[in-house]
Amino acid sequence: MLTPTLREERRLWKEGYRWVAGLDEVGRGAWAGPVSVGVAVLRPNIRTRSLPLWLRDSKLLAEERRERVFAEVADWCADGAVGHATAAECDRWGMTAALRLAAFRALAGLELRPQALIIDGPYNLLGAPPVAVQGALALDDGFERRSDGGPLPLPEVPLPGTIIPIVDGDARCAAVSAASVLAKVVRDRLMREESIHYPAYHFERNKGYPSPLHKIALRGYGLSAIHRRSWSFVGDLPWR
């Protein structure tokens, strides 16, 4: 298991950036619920020994441990926020655009404005990705591409002057790991709340991702109000 470091953040601090942040997304592969993006702003020039003990890429932590470490990570950050794009917005604009929307909403929720931002992944989530990347995202998510849903309602928020995409940044960079934990825990809590309204789908357990119980419920009950209706799995349902 990789342990995140402050190597990239230190480089940016040395270059004169005071507020350095990390950004990561969760929920892209789910069939129900929002796609969520977390952003975590670090205090300037913090030391490695200050890192929360279990700070990791959130996917590598059990749910119980993520919940326990969440408050510590939130306190460790100078600022943090999570933005969401709903299932309906994912359907209307597609996953690539929905990720941008959630990312802008996360940045709009900050009180501190980061001057440099480290993003998990191969491209700048805040800009329009290359067409080839859009196609890859559509294929990976099982998303059936739709026509243009109109202008994306992005919040007016100043973007950091420097944005650095890093593959596996959620495992390698402490700021991105922190953003990953914030986004995952907040989205998981939302899905547990939704499970009260849609008990047949067991969202408290699967968080909207494919699982045997989720698939059985879809065959029996069809789509709920928070399912992504344009995803390819919908084509296999007996009714929609």
Backbone torsions as a table, in degrees:
resi	resn	phi	psi	omega
1	MET	NA	123.9	179.6
2	LEU	-69.8	141.5	174.0
3	THR	-105.5	124.1	-177.7
4	PRO	-65.7	151.6	179.4
5	THR	-124.1	176.7	176.5
6	LEU	-105.9	19.7	-175.1
7	ARG	-58.5	-51.2	-178.2
8	GLU	-69.1	-38.8	179.2
9	GLU	-63.5	-41.3	178.9
10	ARG	-62.1	-40.0	179.0
11	ARG	-60.0	-41.8	-179.5
12	LEU	-69.9	-39.4	176.5
13	TRP	-61.3	-40.9	179.7
14	LYS	-65.1	-28.0	179.0
15	GLU	-81.6	-0.7	174.2
16	GLY	103.9	2.6	176.8
17	TYR	-81.5	122.2	-177.9
18	ARG	-82.1	-52.9	-176.9
19	TRP	-100.5	108.2	-179.4
20	VAL	-109.9	134.9	-176.0
21	ALA	-129.7	161.2	172.8
22	GLY	-119.4	154.4	-178.0
23	LEU	-139.8	137.1	179.2
24	ASP	-151.0	155.6	-178.1
25	GLU	-118.1	155.2	173.5
26	VAL	-140.3	156.0	175.7
27	GLY	93.5	4.2	-177.6
28	ARG	-63.1	-38.7	-176.1
29	GLY	-90.5	5.2	-179.6
30	ALA	-75.5	159.3	175.1
31	TRP	-96.8	-15.9	-177.9
32	ALA	-142.0	155.3	178.2
33	GLY	87.4	179.7	-175.3
34	PRO	-80.4	165.0	160.6
35	VAL	-96.9	136.3	-171.5
36	SER	-126.7	145.1	-179.8
37	VAL	-128.5	128.3	177.6
38	GLY	-105.6	147.7	173.9
39	VAL	-134.0	134.8	-177.7
40	ALA	-128.3	124.5	179.0
41	VAL	-101.0	128.4	-178.3
42	LEU	-94.3	152.4	173.0
43	ARG	-71.0	146.1	-175.9
44	PRO	-62.5	135.5	169.7
45	ASN	55.9	38.2	175.4
46	ILE	-69.7	159.3	-177.9
47	ARG	-95.2	155.2	179.9
48	THR	-59.6	-36.0	-177.6
49	ARG	-66.8	-11.7	178.7
50	SER	-83.3	-11.9	-177.2
51	LEU	-59.9	136.2	174.1
52	PRO	-55.5	141.6	-172.2
53	LEU	-55.2	-43.0	-175.5
54	TRP	-105.2	27.7	175.2
55	LEU	-67.9	116.0	-178.7
56	ARG	-149.2	170.3	164.2
57	ASP	-53.9	126.6	-172.3
58	SER	-60.5	-26.6	179.9
59	LYS	-67.0	-19.3	-178.1
60	LEU	-90.8	-2.0	-177.7
61	LEU	-110.1	140.3	173.2
62	ALA	-65.3	153.2	-176.0
63	GLU	-55.9	-42.7	-179.0
64	GLU	-62.6	-39.8	179.8
65	ARG	-71.3	-37.8	176.0
66	ARG	-58.2	-43.2	179.9
67	GLU	-63.5	-39.3	-178.5
68	ARG	-69.3	-35.7	-175.3
69	VAL	-86.5	-12.0	-173.8
70	PHE	-57.9	-50.9	-177.2
71	ALA	-62.7	-39.0	179.6
72	GLU	-64.6	-42.1	178.7
73	VAL	-65.3	-43.7	179.8
74	ALA	-61.5	-40.5	178.6
75	ASP	-69.7	-32.0	-178.5
76	TRP	-69.6	-31.7	-179.6
77	CYS	-77.9	149.6	173.7
78	ALA	-72.8	-30.7	178.7
79	ASP	-162.1	158.1	179.0
80	GLY	-165.5	155.5	179.4
81	ALA	-158.9	158.5	176.0
82	VAL	-129.0	130.9	176.6
83	GLY	-113.7	153.6	-176.1
84	HIS	-130.3	152.7	164.3
85	ALA	-124.8	128.6	-173.0
86	THR	-71.1	168.5	176.3
87	ALA	-59.4	-40.2	179.3
88	ALA	-64.0	-36.8	178.5
89	GLU	-71.2	-34.9	174.3
90	CYS	-61.4	-40.9	178.8
91	ASP	-66.2	-41.7	-173.9
92	ARG	-70.0	-44.1	-172.5
93	TRP	-109.5	-13.3	-176.0
94	GLY	93.0	161.2	-173.1
95	MET	-65.4	-42.1	-177.4
96	THR	-58.7	-46.6	179.5
97	ALA	-70.3	-36.9	179.3
98	ALA	-62.7	-37.5	176.7
99	LEU	-62.5	-42.5	177.2
100	ARG	-60.5	-45.2	-178.5
101	LEU	-60.4	-46.7	179.1
102	ALA	-63.2	-37.9	179.7
103	ALA	-65.6	-43.9	177.9
104	PHE	-63.8	-38.7	178.3
105	ARG	-65.4	-37.0	176.6
106	ALA	-63.4	-46.1	179.1
107	LEU	-63.1	-36.5	179.3
108	ALA	-66.7	-22.1	-179.7
109	GLY	-83.5	-3.8	-179.5
110	LEU	-83.2	148.0	169.3
111	GLU	-91.1	-35.3	175.5
112	LEU	-90.7	138.8	179.9
113	ARG	-99.7	110.8	179.8
114	PRO	-66.4	141.8	176.9
115	GLN	-92.4	-22.6	176.7
116	ALA	-138.6	142.7	-174.6
117	LEU	-134.2	128.9	175.7
118	ILE	-103.5	125.8	-176.1
119	ILE	-115.3	134.2	174.6
120	ASP	-71.8	130.4	175.5
121	GLY	124.1	178.6	-173.6
122	PRO	-88.4	-6.2	-176.3
123	TYR	-146.2	167.9	-179.5
124	ASN	-77.0	106.9	-177.2
125	LEU	-62.8	-23.7	-176.5
126	LEU	-84.1	-11.7	176.7
127	GLY	-110.4	170.4	177.2
128	ALA	-73.3	120.6	-178.6
129	PRO	-73.6	162.2	176.0
130	PRO	-57.7	151.9	-179.0
131	VAL	-55.8	-39.2	-179.4
132	ALA	-61.9	-37.4	178.6
133	VAL	-69.2	-40.8	177.2
134	GLN	-58.3	-43.6	178.8
135	GLY	-63.9	-38.7	179.5
136	ALA	-65.8	-40.7	177.6
137	LEU	-63.1	-42.3	179.8
138	ALA	-61.3	-42.3	-179.2
139	LEU	-67.6	-45.4	-177.2
140	ASP	-63.4	-34.6	-175.7
141	ASP	-88.3	-5.0	-174.0
142	GLY	68.1	25.8	-175.8
143	PHE	-90.1	129.0	176.0
144	GLU	-88.0	118.0	-172.4
145	ARG	-66.3	138.5	-176.4
146	ARG	-116.4	172.9	177.2
147	SER	-70.6	166.7	-177.7
148	ASP	-58.6	127.1	-179.0
149	GLY	-88.4	11.4	-178.6
150	GLY	99.0	-178.5	-177.8
151	PRO	-65.2	137.3	-179.7
152	LEU	-77.0	126.5	-175.4
153	PRO	-81.1	67.3	-177.9
154	LEU	-73.4	133.7	174.4
155	PRO	-62.3	148.9	176.2
156	GLU	-81.7	105.2	-177.0
157	VAL	-142.5	134.7	178.5
158	PRO	-67.2	131.4	179.8
159	LEU	-87.2	150.5	175.4
160	PRO	-58.7	147.3	-179.8
161	GLY	-69.1	-26.4	179.8
162	THR	-126.1	125.4	178.9
163	ILE	-127.4	124.0	-173.1
164	ILE	-123.1	107.8	173.6
165	PRO	-78.4	136.0	178.7
166	ILE	-134.4	121.0	176.4
167	VAL	-64.3	133.3	-175.8
168	ASP	63.4	26.7	178.4
169	GLY	-60.9	-29.8	180.0
170	ASP	-67.6	-21.4	177.8
171	ALA	-97.6	-22.1	-171.5
172	ARG	-104.2	-31.3	-173.3
173	CYS	-111.2	128.1	-174.8
174	ALA	-60.4	-39.6	-178.9
175	ALA	-63.8	-38.9	-179.5
176	VAL	-73.7	-38.1	175.3
177	SER	-59.1	-41.9	178.6
178	ALA	-62.9	-43.8	177.8
179	ALA	-61.9	-37.3	179.2
180	SER	-63.0	-44.8	179.4
181	VAL	-64.4	-45.5	179.7
182	LEU	-58.8	-48.0	-176.6
183	ALA	-65.1	-44.2	-176.1
184	LYS	-66.2	-45.6	-177.1
185	VAL	-67.3	-43.0	179.8
186	VAL	-63.5	-44.1	179.0
187	ARG	-66.0	-42.1	178.1
188	ASP	-58.0	-41.8	179.3
189	ARG	-64.8	-39.5	176.3
190	LEU	-60.3	-42.6	-177.7
191	MET	-70.9	-31.7	174.7
192	ARG	-66.5	-36.9	175.9
193	GLU	-65.8	-40.1	179.0
194	GLU	-65.4	-29.8	-177.0
195	SER	-62.7	-25.0	177.3
196	ILE	-64.8	-35.4	-178.0
197	HIS	-85.2	-23.1	-177.3
198	TYR	-131.7	65.2	-171.9
199	PRO	-63.6	-26.0	-175.8
200	ALA	-64.1	-25.3	-173.3
201	TYR	-91.2	-8.7	177.0
202	HIS	58.0	42.8	179.3
203	PHE	-62.3	-25.4	178.0
204	GLU	-63.7	-21.3	-179.6
205	ARG	-101.4	-44.6	-173.8
206	ASN	-99.9	-10.4	177.7
207	LYS	57.5	25.0	178.7
208	GLY	92.4	-3.9	178.4
209	TYR	-83.1	160.5	177.1
210	PRO	-60.4	134.3	174.3
211	SER	-154.5	162.3	-180.0
212	PRO	-56.0	-46.1	-179.3
213	LEU	-66.3	-37.4	177.8
214	HIS	-63.0	-44.6	-179.2
215	LYS	-65.4	-40.2	178.3
216	ILE	-63.0	-43.1	179.7
217	ALA	-62.6	-39.4	178.7
218	LEU	-64.0	-38.2	178.4
219	ARG	-66.6	-32.3	-176.5
220	GLY	-90.4	-35.2	-172.9
221	TYR	-114.3	-12.6	-175.6
222	GLY	76.9	-158.7	-173.9
223	LEU	-85.5	141.6	171.6
224	SER	-88.5	177.8	-179.7
225	ALA	-68.7	-17.2	-177.2
226	ILE	-109.4	14.0	174.3
227	HIS	-82.4	150.7	176.7
228	ARG	-83.3	107.9	-168.3
229	ARG	-82.0	-10.9	-179.8
230	SER	-99.8	0.6	179.9
231	TRP	-72.9	153.5	-172.7
232	SER	-65.2	-25.3	-179.4
233	PHE	-62.4	-23.7	-177.8
234	VAL	-63.6	-31.4	-178.7
235	GLY	-62.8	-20.0	-179.0
236	ASP	-92.9	-2.7	-176.6
237	LEU	-80.6	145.9	-179.5
238	PRO	-66.4	-30.0	170.8
239	TRP	-146.5	156.6	-171.8
240	ARG	-120.8	NA	NA
